[in-house]
Amino acid sequence: LQEMEFVAGTLPSSSKDQQDHERVTYLAESTFGDLEQLYTELNLASKLVLKTNGTSSDETVMIFERCKALEMAAHEMVKATQTRLENDCHILQIRSCRLHLDAAEVLLRMGEQLSPGLSDRQKIDVMLKFTKSCHLMLPIQVKYLGGDHPDIARTNFDFAEAINGLLSQSPQRLFGLGIDDMASFAKCQRLEADCRRDHKRIDAMYPKDVDEKLKETDRS
């Protein structure tokens, strides 16, 4: 797993005693922290504002625009992390991709509820970027976490849903992403099925009634 910390082919020296503010990983993590905090705020605000102010208030529109900006910034971070770290399996790639997926989900959710929200083309553009982030993140997650972690189940589910949605709405653009595993309808269907199978397999490993069982234990 040490190779997952390499930057440009070398392992950075320890920053335990002295923090290097010019280090690529430090700059990336600082930016992640800011964007993740913004995501947390917008995720909550987007739910509250739709419930209390409806879909046409000025505050709702403002939050929607900030969600658009966050998704674009998160996607740029995915690309920047790939370029600056020069390591396709760096552990920070997981964090950058997860941030983008979360930001995209909030934007798509708001876009579905607002009128006007996202145009069909805008929605597909976001879904295509979402799909690429899933494709990038999944093998890195498996390498770092193993094949049975709940996070792997979540990514498989997200990946399958994205493929399914794009196959029904814009298959040619999906095939045109330049990813061999998704270059045709048959390949996409096979990949979607694999993701759903892995999600179902991992999900079945973790009980859903833990709280109830703990309560029964306490009562006994």
C-alpha positions in Angstrom: 0.0 0.0 0.0 3.0 2.3 0.3 2.9 3.0 -3.4 -0.5 4.7 -2.8 1.4 7.5 -1.1 4.0 8.1 -3.9 4.1 11.5 -5.5 5.8 11.6 -8.9 7.3 8.2 -8.3 8.9 9.0 -4.9 7.7 8.7 -1.3 7.5 12.1 0.3 9.4 12.7 3.5 7.5 12.6 6.8 5.7 15.9 7.7 5.3 14.8 11.3 7.8 17.3 12.7 7.4 20.1 10.1 4.5 20.9 7.8 5.5 21.8 4.3 2.8 24.2 3.1 4.1 23.9 -0.5 3.8 20.2 -0.6 1.3 18.9 -3.2 -0.4 16.7 -0.7 -0.8 19.5 1.8 -2.2 21.8 -0.7 -4.7 19.1 -2.0 -5.8 18.2 1.5 -6.3 21.9 2.5 -8.5 22.4 -0.6 -10.4 19.2 0.1 -11.1 20.4 3.6 -12.6 23.7 2.4 -14.7 22.0 -0.3 -15.9 19.2 2.0 -17.1 21.8 4.5 -18.9 23.7 1.7 -20.5 20.4 0.6 -21.7 19.7 4.1 -23.3 23.1 4.3 -24.9 23.0 0.9 -26.2 19.5 1.3 -28.1 20.5 4.4 -29.1 23.9 3.0 -30.5 22.4 -0.2 -32.8 20.1 1.8 -34.0 22.8 4.2 -34.5 25.5 1.6 -36.7 23.3 -0.7 -38.8 22.2 2.3 -39.3 25.7 3.8 -39.0 28.1 0.8 -40.2 26.1 -2.1 -38.5 25.9 -5.5 -38.6 29.5 -6.7 -37.3 31.6 -3.9 -34.2 33.7 -4.3 -32.4 31.7 -1.6 -33.2 28.5 -3.4 -31.8 29.8 -6.7 -28.7 31.0 -4.9 -28.0 27.7 -3.3 -28.6 25.9 -6.6 -26.0 28.1 -8.3 -23.5 27.4 -5.4 -24.2 23.6 -5.9 -23.3 24.0 -9.6 -20.1 25.8 -8.7 -19.2 23.2 -6.1 -19.7 20.3 -8.6 -17.4 22.0 -11.1 -14.8 22.8 -8.5 -14.8 19.2 -7.2 -14.5 17.9 -10.7 -11.5 20.2 -11.3 -10.0 18.8 -8.1 -10.2 15.3 -9.5 -8.3 16.3 -12.6 -5.8 18.4 -10.7 -5.1 15.6 -8.2 -4.4 13.2 -11.1 -2.0 15.7 -12.7 -0.2 17.0 -9.7 0.3 13.7 -7.8 1.4 11.8 -10.9 0.1 8.6 -9.3 -3.0 7.0 -10.7 -3.6 5.0 -7.5 -2.7 7.7 -4.9 -4.9 7.5 -1.8 -6.0 11.1 -2.2 -7.7 10.1 -5.5 -10.4 8.4 -3.4 -11.1 11.6 -1.4 -11.2 13.7 -4.6 -13.5 11.4 -6.4 -15.8 10.9 -3.4 -16.1 14.7 -3.0 -17.1 15.0 -6.6 -19.7 12.2 -6.5 -21.2 13.8 -3.4 -21.3 17.2 -4.9 -22.8 15.9 -8.1 -25.5 14.0 -6.2 -26.6 17.2 -4.5 -26.7 19.1 -7.7 -28.7 16.4 -9.6 -31.1 16.2 -6.7 -31.8 19.9 -6.7 -31.9 20.0 -10.5 -34.7 17.4 -10.4 -36.8 19.5 -8.0 -36.4 23.0 -9.5 -38.1 24.4 -12.5 -36.0 25.5 -14.3 -33.4 23.2 -12.9 -30.8 21.5 -15.1 -31.4 21.1 -18.8 -31.2 17.6 -20.2 -27.8 18.4 -21.6 -26.5 19.8 -18.3 -27.8 16.7 -16.4 -26.1 14.3 -18.9 -22.8 16.3 -18.6 -22.9 15.9 -14.8 -23.8 12.2 -15.1 -20.9 11.6 -17.5 -18.4 13.3 -15.1 -20.0 11.3 -12.3 -19.4 8.0 -14.2 -15.8 8.9 -14.9 -15.2 9.6 -11.2 -16.7 6.2 -10.3 -14.6 4.4 -12.8 -11.4 6.1 -11.5 -12.2 5.6 -7.8 -13.4 2.0 -7.6 -10.2 0.1 -8.4 -8.2 2.4 -6.0 -10.8 1.8 -3.2 -10.6 -1.9 -3.8 -6.8 -1.8 -3.6 -6.9 0.2 -0.4 -9.9 -1.2 1.4 -10.2 -4.7 0.0 -13.2 -6.0 -1.9 -15.7 -6.3 0.9 -15.8 -2.8 2.4 -19.2 -0.9 2.6 -17.7 2.0 0.7 -17.0 -0.4 -2.2 -20.7 -1.4 -2.1 -21.7 2.3 -2.3 -19.4 3.0 -5.2 -20.7 0.0 -7.1 -24.2 1.1 -6.6 -23.5 4.7 -7.7 -21.6 3.3 -10.8 -24.4 1.0 -11.8 -27.0 3.7 -11.4 -25.0 6.1 -13.5 -24.4 3.6 -16.3 -28.1 2.7 -16.3 -29.2 6.3 -16.5 -26.8 7.2 -19.3 -27.7 4.0 -21.3 -31.3 5.2 -21.4 -30.7 8.9 -21.9 -27.5 9.3 -23.9 -25.8 6.0 -24.8 -23.6 7.4 -27.5 -22.0 9.9 -25.2 -21.4 7.2 -22.7 -19.7 5.0 -25.3 -17.7 8.1 -26.3 -16.0 8.6 -22.9 -13.0 6.7 -24.2 -13.3 3.9 -21.5 -12.9 0.5 -23.0 -15.2 -1.2 -20.5 -18.0 1.2 -21.6 -17.3 1.3 -25.4 -20.5 -0.5 -26.4 -24.0 -1.3 -25.1 -23.1 -4.9 -24.3 -20.0 -3.8 -22.4 -21.9 -1.3 -20.4 -24.6 -3.8 -19.5 -22.0 -6.3 -18.4 -20.2 -3.7 -16.2 -23.5 -2.5 -14.7 -24.4 -6.1 -13.9 -21.0 -6.7 -12.3 -21.4 -3.6 -10.2 -24.9 -4.5 -9.0 -23.8 -8.0 -8.2 -20.9 -6.7 -6.1 -23.1 -4.2 -4.4 -25.6 -6.9 -3.5 -22.9 -9.3 -2.3 -21.2 -6.8 0.0 -24.5 -5.3 1.2 -25.6 -8.7 2.4 -22.5 -9.1 4.5 -23.6 -6.3 6.8 -26.8 -6.6 9.0 -29.3 -3.8 8.7 -30.9 -4.5 12.1 -27.9 -3.9 14.4 -29.7 -1.3 16.5 -32.7 -3.5 17.0 -30.5 -6.4 18.0 -28.6 -4.3 20.5 -31.9 -3.2 22.0 -33.0 -6.8 22.3 -29.6 -7.6 24.0 -30.1 -4.8 26.5 -33.7 -6.0 27.3 -32.5 -9.5 27.9 
